[in-house]
Amino acid sequence: MSKHSTDADVAFIKALAEILNTHELTEISVKRDYAEDDSLDVRVVKQANVVTMAQAPMMAQAMPAAMPSAGAPMAAAINDDPAQHPGALTSPMVGTAYLSAEPGAKPFVVIGDKVAEGDTVLIIEAMKTMNHIPATRSGTVKRILFEDGSAVEYGAPLMIIE
């Protein structure tokens, strides 16, 4: 990480994100050296919407309740954006998301768990730092929207807590 934060670094990162979108890439990694012990490592990742086999049965169970009325378009029910859900917990940073503190350990939460505001629900590793991510509200974990160990981007919905 650079010892100095400059507007040029921010512009550089924004330019990388623009290149990512323009060229339909999923990831860009760049290292920018400033001096012998001063550099900036940037990894920009675009999260794809992936449905894992574990999520597929849950989606099938939820689908009848989400079916539109006779006059509503079917796409509205299928393309429901979890980021717009009032109980969405979104990623505060780019990194790798984990459901437990270490491999093989009990996960912080599973679907159906009740959590209190401030409880750690996952960890995001960013620049070799493990960041504990707290629940933003009290409630029940209804959906987990990422796969353990997957890359997440800033603002990506991670969980639904109702």
C-alpha beads as a LAMMPS data file, in Angstrom:
LAMMPS data file: protein, C-alpha beads

162 atoms
161 bonds

1 atom types
1 bond types

-500.0 500.0 xlo xhi
-500.0 500.0 ylo yhi
-500.0 500.0 zlo zhi

Masses

1 110.0

Atoms # bond

1 1 1 0.000 0.000 0.000
2 1 1 1.263 3.443 -0.807
3 1 1 2.485 5.550 2.102
4 1 1 0.724 8.482 0.523
5 1 1 -2.854 8.776 -0.635
6 1 1 -3.262 11.053 -3.574
7 1 1 -5.976 12.148 -5.915
8 1 1 -3.912 10.579 -8.706
9 1 1 -4.221 7.147 -7.034
10 1 1 -7.986 7.543 -6.749
11 1 1 -8.209 8.580 -10.400
12 1 1 -6.021 5.601 -11.339
13 1 1 -8.339 3.166 -9.516
14 1 1 -11.431 4.743 -11.109
15 1 1 -9.788 4.403 -14.541
16 1 1 -9.144 0.700 -13.859
17 1 1 -12.798 0.192 -12.910
18 1 1 -13.848 1.938 -16.131
19 1 1 -11.542 -0.313 -18.184
20 1 1 -13.030 -3.329 -16.410
21 1 1 -16.565 -2.331 -17.458
22 1 1 -15.694 -1.075 -20.952
23 1 1 -13.898 -4.259 -21.952
24 1 1 -16.258 -6.613 -20.072
25 1 1 -13.443 -7.974 -17.886
26 1 1 -14.000 -9.617 -14.504
27 1 1 -10.722 -8.687 -12.793
28 1 1 -7.710 -6.370 -13.095
29 1 1 -4.618 -6.446 -10.862
30 1 1 -1.908 -3.778 -11.069
31 1 1 1.122 -2.896 -8.957
32 1 1 2.419 0.660 -9.138
33 1 1 5.928 1.235 -7.692
34 1 1 6.739 4.691 -6.342
35 1 1 10.008 4.052 -4.511
36 1 1 11.973 1.129 -3.070
37 1 1 9.540 0.533 -0.199
38 1 1 6.512 2.452 -1.465
39 1 1 4.004 0.963 -3.883
40 1 1 0.305 0.694 -4.610
41 1 1 -1.257 -2.727 -5.248
42 1 1 -4.726 -2.561 -6.785
43 1 1 -7.095 -5.426 -7.554
44 1 1 -10.467 -4.527 -9.052
45 1 1 -12.936 -7.423 -9.272
46 1 1 -16.372 -7.481 -10.849
47 1 1 -18.679 -9.879 -8.969
48 1 1 -20.781 -12.144 -11.167
49 1 1 -24.207 -13.300 -10.035
50 1 1 -23.618 -16.998 -9.374
51 1 1 -26.247 -19.422 -8.152
52 1 1 -24.612 -22.315 -6.314
53 1 1 -26.215 -25.712 -5.969
54 1 1 -26.920 -24.975 -2.304
55 1 1 -28.853 -21.839 -3.265
56 1 1 -30.859 -23.438 -6.092
57 1 1 -33.273 -25.437 -3.842
58 1 1 -33.879 -22.370 -1.672
59 1 1 -34.681 -20.310 -4.769
60 1 1 -37.110 -22.987 -5.961
61 1 1 -38.903 -22.913 -2.600
62 1 1 -39.111 -19.117 -2.637
63 1 1 -40.260 -18.839 -6.262
64 1 1 -44.016 -19.566 -5.782
65 1 1 -44.322 -16.727 -3.269
66 1 1 -42.516 -14.404 -5.655
67 1 1 -44.640 -15.252 -8.687
68 1 1 -46.116 -12.136 -10.274
69 1 1 -49.803 -11.490 -10.656
70 1 1 -51.409 -12.298 -14.015
71 1 1 -50.690 -8.849 -15.493
72 1 1 -47.140 -8.365 -14.087
73 1 1 -44.099 -9.203 -16.189
74 1 1 -42.289 -12.431 -15.269
75 1 1 -38.854 -10.723 -15.476
76 1 1 -39.703 -8.519 -12.496
77 1 1 -39.964 -11.554 -10.194
78 1 1 -36.830 -13.246 -11.547
79 1 1 -34.583 -10.145 -11.629
80 1 1 -35.416 -8.923 -8.121
81 1 1 -32.303 -7.000 -7.068
82 1 1 -31.151 -8.065 -3.574
83 1 1 -29.129 -4.829 -3.256
84 1 1 -32.448 -2.923 -3.152
85 1 1 -33.820 -5.063 -0.310
86 1 1 -34.166 -3.016 2.922
87 1 1 -32.409 -5.768 4.884
88 1 1 -29.431 -6.064 2.524
89 1 1 -25.984 -6.094 4.098
90 1 1 -23.634 -4.744 1.436
91 1 1 -19.880 -5.043 1.185
92 1 1 -18.027 -2.044 2.610
93 1 1 -14.913 -2.906 0.568
94 1 1 -13.372 -4.981 -2.204
95 1 1 -11.880 -8.245 -0.985
96 1 1 -12.448 -11.927 -0.353
97 1 1 -15.443 -12.832 1.820
98 1 1 -15.431 -15.676 4.335
99 1 1 -18.242 -17.124 6.445
100 1 1 -15.900 -18.350 9.206
101 1 1 -12.765 -17.154 10.983
102 1 1 -10.627 -19.942 9.523
103 1 1 -11.028 -22.930 7.195
104 1 1 -13.066 -25.694 8.795
105 1 1 -14.311 -23.481 11.635
106 1 1 -17.990 -23.026 12.453
107 1 1 -19.487 -20.234 10.296
108 1 1 -20.400 -16.954 11.988
109 1 1 -23.986 -17.340 10.735
110 1 1 -26.138 -19.682 8.678
111 1 1 -29.515 -19.072 7.110
112 1 1 -32.135 -18.857 9.853
113 1 1 -29.789 -17.563 12.577
114 1 1 -30.931 -14.602 14.627
115 1 1 -28.353 -11.804 14.870
116 1 1 -28.127 -8.573 16.834
117 1 1 -26.929 -5.319 15.316
118 1 1 -23.129 -5.276 15.593
119 1 1 -22.641 -9.078 15.649
120 1 1 -19.880 -10.272 13.305
121 1 1 -21.547 -12.110 10.411
122 1 1 -18.575 -12.541 8.044
123 1 1 -14.986 -11.515 7.365
124 1 1 -13.633 -9.722 4.314
125 1 1 -9.927 -10.083 3.654
126 1 1 -8.522 -6.990 1.986
127 1 1 -4.814 -6.372 1.539
128 1 1 -3.968 -9.252 3.926
129 1 1 -6.114 -7.740 6.680
130 1 1 -9.095 -9.634 8.079
131 1 1 -11.985 -7.179 8.511
132 1 1 -14.871 -8.342 10.708
133 1 1 -18.147 -7.217 9.126
134 1 1 -20.986 -6.567 11.604
135 1 1 -24.710 -6.973 11.096
136 1 1 -26.193 -3.568 10.286
137 1 1 -29.488 -4.492 11.942
138 1 1 -31.000 -7.060 14.261
139 1 1 -33.042 -9.838 12.712
140 1 1 -32.881 -13.238 11.048
141 1 1 -30.430 -14.166 8.288
142 1 1 -32.738 -14.941 5.347
143 1 1 -30.237 -15.241 2.485
144 1 1 -26.475 -15.496 2.032
145 1 1 -25.635 -14.096 -1.385
146 1 1 -21.971 -15.053 -1.768
147 1 1 -19.965 -18.237 -1.801
148 1 1 -17.417 -18.701 1.002
149 1 1 -13.981 -17.582 -0.210
150 1 1 -15.305 -15.642 -3.199
151 1 1 -14.264 -12.180 -4.312
152 1 1 -16.699 -9.374 -3.512
153 1 1 -16.799 -5.792 -4.678
154 1 1 -17.707 -2.602 -2.884
155 1 1 -21.486 -2.262 -2.496
156 1 1 -22.243 -5.865 -3.497
157 1 1 -25.117 -7.378 -1.476
158 1 1 -23.766 -10.109 0.829
159 1 1 -26.714 -11.077 3.048
160 1 1 -30.362 -10.331 3.639
161 1 1 -31.249 -9.816 7.309
162 1 1 -34.930 -9.308 8.111

Bonds

1 1 1 2
2 1 2 3
3 1 3 4
4 1 4 5
5 1 5 6
6 1 6 7
7 1 7 8
8 1 8 9
9 1 9 10
10 1 10 11
11 1 11 12
12 1 12 13
13 1 13 14
14 1 14 15
15 1 15 16
16 1 16 17
17 1 17 18
18 1 18 19
19 1 19 20
20 1 20 21
21 1 21 22
22 1 22 23
23 1 23 24
24 1 24 25
25 1 25 26
26 1 26 27
27 1 27 28
28 1 28 29
29 1 29 30
30 1 30 31
31 1 31 32
32 1 32 33
33 1 33 34
34 1 34 35
35 1 35 36
36 1 36 37
37 1 37 38
38 1 38 39
39 1 39 40
40 1 40 41
41 1 41 42
42 1 42 43
43 1 43 44
44 1 44 45
45 1 45 46
46 1 46 47
47 1 47 48
48 1 48 49
49 1 49 50
50 1 50 51
51 1 51 52
52 1 52 53
53 1 53 54
54 1 54 55
55 1 55 56
56 1 56 57
57 1 57 58
58 1 58 59
59 1 59 60
60 1 60 61
61 1 61 62
62 1 62 63
63 1 63 64
64 1 64 65
65 1 65 66
66 1 66 67
67 1 67 68
68 1 68 69
69 1 69 70
70 1 70 71
71 1 71 72
72 1 72 73
73 1 73 74
74 1 74 75
75 1 75 76
76 1 76 77
77 1 77 78
78 1 78 79
79 1 79 80
80 1 80 81
81 1 81 82
82 1 82 83
83 1 83 84
84 1 84 85
85 1 85 86
86 1 86 87
87 1 87 88
88 1 88 89
89 1 89 90
90 1 90 91
91 1 91 92
92 1 92 93
93 1 93 94
94 1 94 95
95 1 95 96
96 1 96 97
97 1 97 98
98 1 98 99
99 1 99 100
100 1 100 101
101 1 101 102
102 1 102 103
103 1 103 104
104 1 104 105
105 1 105 106
106 1 106 107
107 1 107 108
108 1 108 109
109 1 109 110
110 1 110 111
111 1 111 112
112 1 112 113
113 1 113 114
114 1 114 115
115 1 115 116
116 1 116 117
117 1 117 118
118 1 118 119
119 1 119 120
120 1 120 121
121 1 121 122
122 1 122 123
123 1 123 124
124 1 124 125
125 1 125 126
126 1 126 127
127 1 127 128
128 1 128 129
129 1 129 130
130 1 130 131
131 1 131 132
132 1 132 133
133 1 133 134
134 1 134 135
135 1 135 136
136 1 136 137
137 1 137 138
138 1 138 139
139 1 139 140
140 1 140 141
141 1 141 142
142 1 142 143
143 1 143 144
144 1 144 145
145 1 145 146
146 1 146 147
147 1 147 148
148 1 148 149
149 1 149 150
150 1 150 151
151 1 151 152
152 1 152 153
153 1 153 154
154 1 154 155
155 1 155 156
156 1 156 157
157 1 157 158
158 1 158 159
159 1 159 160
160 1 160 161
161 1 161 162
